[in-house]
Amino acid sequence: MEQGSAREGARPAYAPGAFPHAPGNAARVPQDRVPEQARGRQGEEEGARGEHTHSEPPAPRAVRRHSVRGQILDALRAALVDGELVPGQVYSAPALGARFGVSATPVREAMQRLAVEGAVEVVPNRGFRVTERGPRELAELAEVRALIEVPVMLSLARTVPAHRWSVLRPLAEATVAAAAVGDRAAYAESDRAFHRAVLTLSGNEQLVSIADELHRRSQWPLVAGPATRRAELLADAAEHTALLDALIAQDLTVVQALVREHFTGADG
């Protein structure tokens, strides 16, 4: 995520005309300005071709602001995980909008979503304060995640064949790659991707959704210092690959030990 203010005069990505080839940007002539005789000929020609445009649904238009809001939401989540947005600090939507080169509206919408997720809280007439999480809250989140995920993983270890676990190897390796360079945001994404893939094998979509939300909440704001961050990430990533190896081998004793140890660390 870029630091500092955007270039002066930069046009927001969702501004009209920003995507000249997107649906809905082509010039249109209002029907009330088309001569009645011409409209009649147009209708006759369409009827002769068998076209009935009045009964066809209009072409969908690109919802550009929603796309920008999603991009801003992803950027804000990465900034939270990386510690760029400091716990306890208040940030205004206009200031963050200038930082991203967009108006305050998509930033405010993204921040409202983060408020629902518990990452920030609304400060009336000021903006949004990044939530401060203490060790107790993080431990509680880890405990709840363990109550949900540990029994499911142990059940899957008994029933899922080895070849289905093998396809998750790239996801486990992605966590190792992110940890090796100390990329906290990339690790957070790959970490959740691995856990989602494992839990998806249960076939329970509600469980996957709830577990993923708890997982996300446990990842921000960053509480570990920079000196210990990479070591912790490497340890967690190693547990992913070791767990996958045990699942492929169907070694239930090792699976149980690794899963419980993984959640005891409260960061994976």
Contacts in CASP RR format, 6 or more apart in sequence:
PFRMAT RR
TARGET T0000
AUTHOR 0000-0000-0000
METHOD contacts of the structure
MODEL  1
MEQGSAREGARPAYAPGAFPHAPGNAARVPQDRVPEQARGRQGEEEGARG
EHTHSEPPAPRAVRRHSVRGQILDALRAALVDGELVPGQVYSAPALGARF
GVSATPVREAMQRLAVEGAVEVVPNRGFRVTERGPRELAELAEVRALIEV
PVMLSLARTVPAHRWSVLRPLAEATVAAAAVGDRAAYAESDRAFHRAVLT
LSGNEQLVSIADELHRRSQWPLVAGPATRRAELLADAAEHTALLDALIAQ
DLTVVQALVREHFTGADG
1 75 0 8 1.000
1 78 0 8 1.000
1 79 0 8 1.000
1 84 0 8 1.000
1 100 0 8 1.000
2 99 0 8 1.000
2 100 0 8 1.000
3 99 0 8 1.000
4 98 0 8 1.000
4 99 0 8 1.000
5 98 0 8 1.000
5 99 0 8 1.000
6 97 0 8 1.000
6 98 0 8 1.000
6 99 0 8 1.000
6 100 0 8 1.000
6 101 0 8 1.000
6 102 0 8 1.000
7 101 0 8 1.000
10 101 0 8 1.000
11 18 0 8 1.000
12 18 0 8 1.000
12 68 0 8 1.000
12 101 0 8 1.000
12 102 0 8 1.000
12 103 0 8 1.000
12 106 0 8 1.000
13 64 0 8 1.000
13 67 0 8 1.000
13 68 0 8 1.000
13 71 0 8 1.000
13 102 0 8 1.000
14 64 0 8 1.000
14 65 0 8 1.000
14 67 0 8 1.000
14 68 0 8 1.000
14 102 0 8 1.000
14 106 0 8 1.000
16 25 0 8 1.000
17 25 0 8 1.000
18 64 0 8 1.000
19 25 0 8 1.000
19 62 0 8 1.000
19 64 0 8 1.000
22 62 0 8 1.000
22 64 0 8 1.000
23 59 0 8 1.000
23 60 0 8 1.000
23 61 0 8 1.000
23 62 0 8 1.000
24 59 0 8 1.000
24 61 0 8 1.000
24 62 0 8 1.000
31 39 0 8 1.000
34 42 0 8 1.000
46 52 0 8 1.000
46 53 0 8 1.000
65 105 0 8 1.000
65 106 0 8 1.000
68 102 0 8 1.000
68 106 0 8 1.000
69 106 0 8 1.000
69 109 0 8 1.000
69 110 0 8 1.000
70 106 0 8 1.000
70 110 0 8 1.000
72 97 0 8 1.000
72 100 0 8 1.000
72 102 0 8 1.000
72 106 0 8 1.000
72 107 0 8 1.000
72 110 0 8 1.000
73 110 0 8 1.000
73 113 0 8 1.000
73 114 0 8 1.000
75 100 0 8 1.000
76 85 0 8 1.000
76 96 0 8 1.000
76 107 0 8 1.000
76 110 0 8 1.000
76 111 0 8 1.000
76 114 0 8 1.000
77 114 0 8 1.000
77 119 0 8 1.000
77 185 0 8 1.000
77 216 0 8 1.000
77 220 0 8 1.000
78 185 0 8 1.000
78 188 0 8 1.000
79 85 0 8 1.000
80 114 0 8 1.000
80 119 0 8 1.000
80 130 0 8 1.000
80 220 0 8 1.000
80 221 0 8 1.000
80 222 0 8 1.000
81 184 0 8 1.000
81 185 0 8 1.000
81 188 0 8 1.000
81 219 0 8 1.000
81 220 0 8 1.000
81 221 0 8 1.000
81 222 0 8 1.000
82 184 0 8 1.000
82 185 0 8 1.000
82 222 0 8 1.000
83 184 0 8 1.000
83 220 0 8 1.000
83 221 0 8 1.000
83 222 0 8 1.000
85 91 0 8 1.000
85 130 0 8 1.000
85 221 0 8 1.000
86 130 0 8 1.000
86 221 0 8 1.000
87 130 0 8 1.000
87 131 0 8 1.000
87 132 0 8 1.000
87 133 0 8 1.000
87 221 0 8 1.000
88 129 0 8 1.000
88 130 0 8 1.000
88 131 0 8 1.000
88 132 0 8 1.000
89 129 0 8 1.000
89 130 0 8 1.000
90 123 0 8 1.000
90 126 0 8 1.000
90 127 0 8 1.000
90 128 0 8 1.000
90 129 0 8 1.000
91 111 0 8 1.000
91 127 0 8 1.000
91 128 0 8 1.000
91 129 0 8 1.000
91 130 0 8 1.000
92 104 0 8 1.000
92 126 0 8 1.000
92 127 0 8 1.000
92 128 0 8 1.000
93 104 0 8 1.000
93 105 0 8 1.000
93 107 0 8 1.000
93 108 0 8 1.000
93 111 0 8 1.000
93 127 0 8 1.000
93 128 0 8 1.000
94 104 0 8 1.000
94 107 0 8 1.000
96 104 0 8 1.000
96 107 0 8 1.000
96 111 0 8 1.000
97 103 0 8 1.000
97 104 0 8 1.000
97 106 0 8 1.000
97 107 0 8 1.000
100 107 0 8 1.000
111 120 0 8 1.000
111 127 0 8 1.000
111 128 0 8 1.000
112 122 0 8 1.000
114 120 0 8 1.000
114 128 0 8 1.000
115 121 0 8 1.000
115 122 0 8 1.000
115 128 0 8 1.000
117 213 0 8 1.000
117 216 0 8 1.000
117 217 0 8 1.000
118 131 0 8 1.000
118 217 0 8 1.000
119 130 0 8 1.000
119 131 0 8 1.000
119 217 0 8 1.000
119 220 0 8 1.000
119 221 0 8 1.000
120 128 0 8 1.000
120 129 0 8 1.000
120 130 0 8 1.000
120 131 0 8 1.000
121 128 0 8 1.000
121 129 0 8 1.000
121 131 0 8 1.000
122 128 0 8 1.000
123 129 0 8 1.000
130 221 0 8 1.000
131 221 0 8 1.000
132 221 0 8 1.000
133 220 0 8 1.000
133 221 0 8 1.000
133 223 0 8 1.000
134 223 0 8 1.000
135 223 0 8 1.000
138 218 0 8 1.000
138 223 0 8 1.000
138 266 0 8 1.000
139 266 0 8 1.000
141 214 0 8 1.000
141 217 0 8 1.000
141 218 0 8 1.000
141 266 0 8 1.000
142 218 0 8 1.000
142 263 0 8 1.000
142 264 0 8 1.000
142 265 0 8 1.000
142 266 0 8 1.000
143 263 0 8 1.000
144 214 0 8 1.000
145 211 0 8 1.000
145 214 0 8 1.000
145 215 0 8 1.000
145 218 0 8 1.000
145 263 0 8 1.000
146 260 0 8 1.000
146 263 0 8 1.000
148 207 0 8 1.000
148 210 0 8 1.000
148 211 0 8 1.000
148 214 0 8 1.000
149 195 0 8 1.000
149 199 0 8 1.000
149 211 0 8 1.000
149 259 0 8 1.000
149 263 0 8 1.000
150 259 0 8 1.000
150 260 0 8 1.000
150 263 0 8 1.000
152 199 0 8 1.000
152 202 0 8 1.000
152 204 0 8 1.000
152 207 0 8 1.000
153 198 0 8 1.000
153 199 0 8 1.000
153 255 0 8 1.000
153 259 0 8 1.000
154 252 0 8 1.000
154 255 0 8 1.000
154 256 0 8 1.000
154 259 0 8 1.000
155 202 0 8 1.000
156 198 0 8 1.000
156 201 0 8 1.000
156 202 0 8 1.000
156 247 0 8 1.000
157 246 0 8 1.000
157 247 0 8 1.000
157 250 0 8 1.000
157 252 0 8 1.000
157 255 0 8 1.000
158 250 0 8 1.000
158 252 0 8 1.000
160 201 0 8 1.000
160 247 0 8 1.000
162 247 0 8 1.000
162 248 0 8 1.000
162 249 0 8 1.000
162 250 0 8 1.000
164 201 0 8 1.000
165 244 0 8 1.000
165 247 0 8 1.000
165 248 0 8 1.000
166 248 0 8 1.000
168 194 0 8 1.000
168 197 0 8 1.000
168 198 0 8 1.000
168 244 0 8 1.000
169 244 0 8 1.000
171 190 0 8 1.000
171 193 0 8 1.000
171 194 0 8 1.000
171 197 0 8 1.000
172 194 0 8 1.000
172 237 0 8 1.000
172 240 0 8 1.000
172 241 0 8 1.000
172 243 0 8 1.000
172 244 0 8 1.000
173 241 0 8 1.000
174 190 0 8 1.000
174 193 0 8 1.000
174 194 0 8 1.000
175 187 0 8 1.000
175 190 0 8 1.000
175 191 0 8 1.000
175 194 0 8 1.000
175 236 0 8 1.000
175 237 0 8 1.000
175 240 0 8 1.000
175 241 0 8 1.000
176 234 0 8 1.000
176 237 0 8 1.000
176 238 0 8 1.000
176 240 0 8 1.000
176 241 0 8 1.000
177 190 0 8 1.000
178 186 0 8 1.000
178 187 0 8 1.000
178 189 0 8 1.000
178 190 0 8 1.000
178 233 0 8 1.000
178 237 0 8 1.000
179 187 0 8 1.000
179 230 0 8 1.000
179 233 0 8 1.000
179 234 0 8 1.000
179 236 0 8 1.000
179 237 0 8 1.000
180 234 0 8 1.000
180 237 0 8 1.000
182 229 0 8 1.000
182 230 0 8 1.000
182 233 0 8 1.000
184 222 0 8 1.000
184 229 0 8 1.000
184 233 0 8 1.000
187 233 0 8 1.000
187 236 0 8 1.000
187 237 0 8 1.000
188 219 0 8 1.000
188 220 0 8 1.000
191 215 0 8 1.000
191 219 0 8 1.000
191 236 0 8 1.000
191 240 0 8 1.000
191 268 0 8 1.000
192 212 0 8 1.000
192 215 0 8 1.000
192 216 0 8 1.000
192 219 0 8 1.000
194 240 0 8 1.000
195 211 0 8 1.000
195 212 0 8 1.000
195 215 0 8 1.000
195 268 0 8 1.000
196 208 0 8 1.000
196 211 0 8 1.000
196 212 0 8 1.000
199 207 0 8 1.000
199 208 0 8 1.000
199 211 0 8 1.000
200 208 0 8 1.000
202 208 0 8 1.000
215 268 0 8 1.000
218 266 0 8 1.000
218 267 0 8 1.000
218 268 0 8 1.000
219 267 0 8 1.000
222 229 0 8 1.000
224 232 0 8 1.000
224 267 0 8 1.000
232 267 0 8 1.000
236 262 0 8 1.000
236 265 0 8 1.000
236 267 0 8 1.000
236 268 0 8 1.000
239 258 0 8 1.000
239 261 0 8 1.000
239 262 0 8 1.000
239 268 0 8 1.000
242 254 0 8 1.000
242 258 0 8 1.000
243 255 0 8 1.000
243 258 0 8 1.000
243 259 0 8 1.000
243 262 0 8 1.000
246 254 0 8 1.000
246 255 0 8 1.000
246 258 0 8 1.000
247 255 0 8 1.000
262 268 0 8 1.000
END
